[in-house]
Amino acid sequence: MTTVFFHSDLDNPQAWKVTLQEVMPDLDFIAGPQCDRPEAVDVALVWTPPPQGLRSFPNLRAVLSLGAGVDQLQLADLDARIPVARLIDETLTQRMVEYCLTTVLFFHRHLHLHAIHQANRQWTFIPPVSASARNVLVLGLGELGSAVASSLVKLGFSVTGWSRSSKKILGINCQHGNEALALALNACDVVINLLPLTAQTAGLINRNFFAQLRPHACLVQAGRGGHLVEADLLTALDHGQLAGAFIDVFSVEPLPMSHPFWSHPLLRLTPHVASISDPNQSSKTVIENIHRAMRGEVLKHAIDRTVGY
């Protein structure tokens, strides 16, 4: 028998239990946050670690993230010998593509400006421009970023992609390195952040970042809350360095009721819903990785602990 411990404040444990046990009827499924049999757990399927941490499971064979990222798992507190895998599947990717296309089109068709005009009872005509006249910069060209960038190209946008290492993707102007990032920021109309959160990317979206953008540029923040210096975003908006932003991830979630983001007229907020796993689809990858973990094989979409993703 295989025992899986499940913990998430975003995902439905019952839906995951039913889906997994349909394929693995002998699976012992323990839903957190508490676990009274930690020694029995073989695999942790989690969005975030439980209150007692992942080290509390002495016989753990693998940690499977319920998201495409793993920074929320606090890997520094996990035995380096235990393999960790991201969750990558078509559903997660498609939902992120939908979110990013929606937000880019929102800015492209000046809906952020029309919302202000409506609030002020102003009838202001702004002629639309062609998608080809818009330069969208996608930060991060992994599974999600490359799919988003390619989808934008199909809609006719001019797309630049930036990543830590060199990439080649058909139809996308791929760049890497700090100097290239500065040039790309200066030339873009919309910038989408889909980078992994690492020591190198934490706090990347800060006052220096905003200073390199043109005043009409807009931000889509769908990576991780730790990428954004929130006070610097508010300053950039208030001083005309940025025309608007869609924010899906925050340094503290849920966003505190007193946070100034709630009432800022140039911000649109969503509660970390850009891309959520679906047990009916994502379970295929999870089940395969459970079997791999029990056989001592390399996990699918296993991360490199030296780089953090």
C-alpha positions in Angstrom: 0.0 0.0 0.0 1.1 3.5 -0.8 0.3 6.4 1.5 0.0 10.0 0.2 -0.3 13.0 2.5 -2.2 15.9 0.9 -2.0 19.6 2.1 -3.3 22.7 0.3 -5.4 25.7 1.1 -6.3 26.2 -2.5 -7.1 22.7 -3.8 -10.0 20.4 -2.9 -8.7 17.3 -1.0 -11.8 15.2 -1.6 -11.7 15.8 -5.3 -8.1 14.7 -5.4 -8.8 11.7 -3.2 -11.6 10.4 -5.4 -9.6 10.9 -8.6 -6.5 9.2 -7.4 -8.3 6.3 -5.8 -10.2 5.6 -9.0 -6.9 4.6 -10.5 -5.1 3.4 -7.3 -7.9 1.9 -5.2 -5.4 0.7 -2.5 -4.0 4.2 -2.1 -4.1 5.5 1.5 -4.9 9.2 1.3 -4.4 11.4 4.3 -5.7 15.0 4.0 -3.9 17.6 6.2 -3.1 19.8 7.8 -2.4 17.3 10.6 -1.1 13.7 10.1 -1.3 11.2 13.0 0.8 8.6 11.1 3.7 10.5 9.7 5.9 7.4 9.6 3.5 5.8 7.1 3.7 8.6 4.5 5.5 7.7 1.2 4.6 10.8 -0.9 3.6 14.3 0.0 1.3 16.0 -2.5 1.2 19.6 -1.4 0.8 23.2 -2.3 2.5 24.4 0.8 4.1 22.4 3.6 1.9 21.4 6.6 2.4 23.3 9.9 4.7 20.5 11.2 6.9 20.8 8.0 7.9 18.1 5.6 10.8 16.8 7.7 8.2 15.3 10.1 7.7 12.4 7.6 10.7 10.1 8.2 10.1 7.8 5.3 9.2 10.3 2.6 10.1 9.2 -0.9 9.1 12.2 -2.9 7.4 15.6 -2.7 5.0 16.5 -5.5 4.0 20.2 -5.9 0.4 21.0 -6.7 1.6 23.9 -8.8 4.1 24.7 -11.5 6.4 26.3 -9.0 8.1 25.0 -5.9 9.4 28.0 -4.0 6.5 27.8 -1.6 7.7 24.4 -0.4 10.5 25.8 1.7 13.0 23.5 0.1 15.8 24.6 2.5 14.0 22.7 5.2 13.7 19.5 3.2 16.3 16.7 3.1 18.3 17.2 -0.2 18.1 13.5 -0.9 14.3 13.6 -1.3 13.3 14.3 -5.0 10.8 17.1 -5.7 8.7 17.6 -8.8 6.7 20.4 -10.2 3.2 19.9 -11.6 3.2 20.5 -15.4 0.2 19.5 -17.5 -1.9 20.9 -20.3 -4.6 22.2 -18.0 -2.3 24.4 -15.9 -0.6 25.7 -19.1 -3.9 26.4 -20.9 -5.3 28.3 -17.9 -2.2 30.5 -17.6 -2.4 31.2 -21.4 -6.0 32.2 -21.0 -5.2 34.5 -18.1 -2.3 36.2 -19.8 -4.1 36.7 -23.1 -7.1 38.2 -21.2 -4.9 40.7 -19.4 -2.8 41.7 -22.4 -6.0 42.3 -24.4 -7.4 44.3 -21.5 -4.5 46.7 -21.8 -4.2 46.4 -25.6 -7.8 47.7 -26.1 -7.3 50.5 -23.5 -9.8 49.0 -21.1 -7.7 50.1 -18.2 -8.1 53.7 -19.4 -11.8 53.4 -20.3 -12.4 52.2 -16.7 -11.0 55.4 -15.4 -13.0 57.4 -17.9 -16.2 55.6 -16.8 -15.5 56.4 -13.2 -15.1 60.0 -14.1 -18.1 60.0 -16.5 -15.9 61.0 -19.4 -16.7 60.0 -23.0 -13.2 59.7 -24.4 -12.5 58.0 -27.7 -9.2 56.2 -28.0 -8.6 54.6 -31.4 -7.4 51.0 -31.3 -4.1 49.9 -32.7 -3.1 46.7 -34.4 -1.7 43.9 -32.3 1.5 43.9 -34.4 2.2 47.5 -33.1 2.3 46.1 -29.5 5.5 44.7 -28.0 4.8 42.2 -25.2 7.7 41.1 -23.0 7.4 37.7 -21.3 9.8 37.2 -18.4 10.4 33.4 -18.1 10.4 31.0 -21.0 9.7 27.7 -19.2 6.6 25.6 -19.8 4.2 28.3 -19.0 6.1 31.3 -20.4 6.9 29.7 -23.7 3.2 28.7 -24.2 2.0 32.2 -23.3 4.6 33.8 -25.7 3.7 31.5 -28.6 -0.1 32.2 -28.1 0.5 35.9 -28.2 2.4 35.5 -31.4 -0.6 33.7 -32.9 -2.7 36.7 -32.1 -0.4 38.9 -34.0 1.6 40.6 -31.2 5.2 41.3 -31.4 6.7 39.2 -28.6 10.1 39.3 -26.8 11.0 36.6 -24.3 13.6 36.9 -21.6 15.0 34.0 -19.6 18.0 33.2 -17.4 19.6 31.1 -20.1 19.6 31.3 -23.9 16.4 30.0 -25.6 15.2 29.6 -29.2 11.4 29.6 -29.8 9.9 30.1 -33.2 8.5 33.6 -33.7 9.8 35.0 -30.4 12.6 37.4 -30.0 14.4 35.4 -27.2 16.8 37.4 -25.0 18.9 36.7 -21.9 21.2 38.6 -19.6 20.9 41.8 -17.6 21.8 44.1 -20.4 19.2 42.5 -22.7 16.6 42.8 -20.0 17.1 46.5 -19.7 16.7 47.0 -23.5 13.6 44.8 -23.6 11.9 46.7 -20.7 12.5 50.0 -22.5 10.9 48.7 -25.6 7.8 46.9 -24.3 4.2 47.9 -24.0 3.1 45.1 -21.7 5.4 43.0 -19.5 4.3 39.6 -18.2 6.2 38.1 -15.3 6.3 34.2 -15.2 9.7 33.7 -13.8 10.5 31.2 -11.1 11.2 32.7 -7.7 14.9 32.2 -6.9 17.6 34.2 -5.0 18.4 35.9 -8.3 14.8 36.9 -9.2 13.4 37.8 -5.7 12.6 41.5 -5.7 13.4 41.9 -9.4 10.3 44.0 -10.1 11.4 47.1 -8.2 12.0 50.8 -8.7 14.9 50.2 -11.0 12.7 47.8 -13.1 9.9 50.4 -13.4 12.3 53.2 -14.2 13.3 51.3 -17.4 9.7 51.1 -18.7 8.0 53.6 -20.8 5.2 55.6 -19.0 2.4 53.9 -21.0 3.6 50.3 -20.2 1.6 47.9 -18.1 2.5 44.9 -15.9 1.0 41.5 -15.6 2.3 39.9 -12.4 1.5 36.2 -12.4 4.8 34.7 -11.2 5.3 34.8 -7.5 4.6 37.5 -4.8 8.3 37.6 -3.9 9.2 39.0 -7.3 7.4 42.3 -6.7 8.4 45.1 -4.3 4.9 46.2 -3.7 5.7 49.7 -2.4 7.8 50.4 -5.5 4.8 49.4 -7.7 2.6 51.9 -5.9 5.2 54.6 -6.3 5.6 53.9 -10.0 1.8 54.1 -10.6 1.5 57.3 -8.6 4.4 59.0 -10.4 3.3 58.0 -13.9 6.1 55.4 -14.5 3.5 52.7 -15.2 0.0 52.9 -16.7 -1.6 49.9 -15.0 -1.1 46.4 -13.6 -2.9 43.1 -13.2 -1.7 41.3 -10.0 -2.5 37.7 -9.3 0.2 36.8 -6.7 1.1 38.7 -3.5 3.7 38.6 -0.8 1.0 37.9 1.7 -2.0 35.8 0.8 -4.9 36.4 1.2 -4.2 40.0 0.6 -4.8 41.9 3.9 -8.0 44.0 4.0 -6.0 47.1 4.8 -3.6 46.8 1.8 -3.5 49.8 -0.5 -3.7 47.6 -3.6 -7.5 47.1 -3.0 -8.4 50.7 -3.7 -5.8 51.8 -6.3 -7.6 52.9 -9.5 -4.8 51.6 -11.8 -4.7 48.1 -10.3 -6.7 45.0 -11.1 -6.4 42.2 -8.6 -7.2 38.4 -8.8 -6.8 36.0 -5.9 -4.0 33.7 -7.2 -6.3 32.1 -9.8 -4.3 32.5 -13.0 -3.5 28.8 -13.2 -5.0 26.2 -10.8 -4.6 22.4 -11.2 -7.6 20.2 -12.1 -7.5 16.7 -10.5 -9.3 15.2 -13.5 -6.3 16.2 -15.7 -3.4 16.7 -13.4 -3.8 13.4 -11.7 -2.3 11.6 -14.7 1.1 13.2 -14.0 0.7 12.8 -10.2 -0.1 9.1 -10.4 2.9 8.5 -12.7 5.2 10.2 -10.3 3.7 8.3 -7.3 4.6 5.1 -9.1 8.0 6.4 -10.0 8.7 7.4 -6.4 7.7 4.0 -5.1 10.0 2.3 -7.7 12.9 4.7 -6.9 12.9 6.2 -10.4 13.5 9.7 -11.5 10.4 11.8 -11.2 8.7 13.5 -14.2 9.3 17.3 -14.1 11.8 16.8 -11.2 13.5 20.1 -10.2 17.2 20.8 -10.0 17.7 21.7 -6.3 20.8 23.7 -7.2 18.8 26.3 -9.2 15.5 26.0 -7.3 13.3 24.9 -10.2 
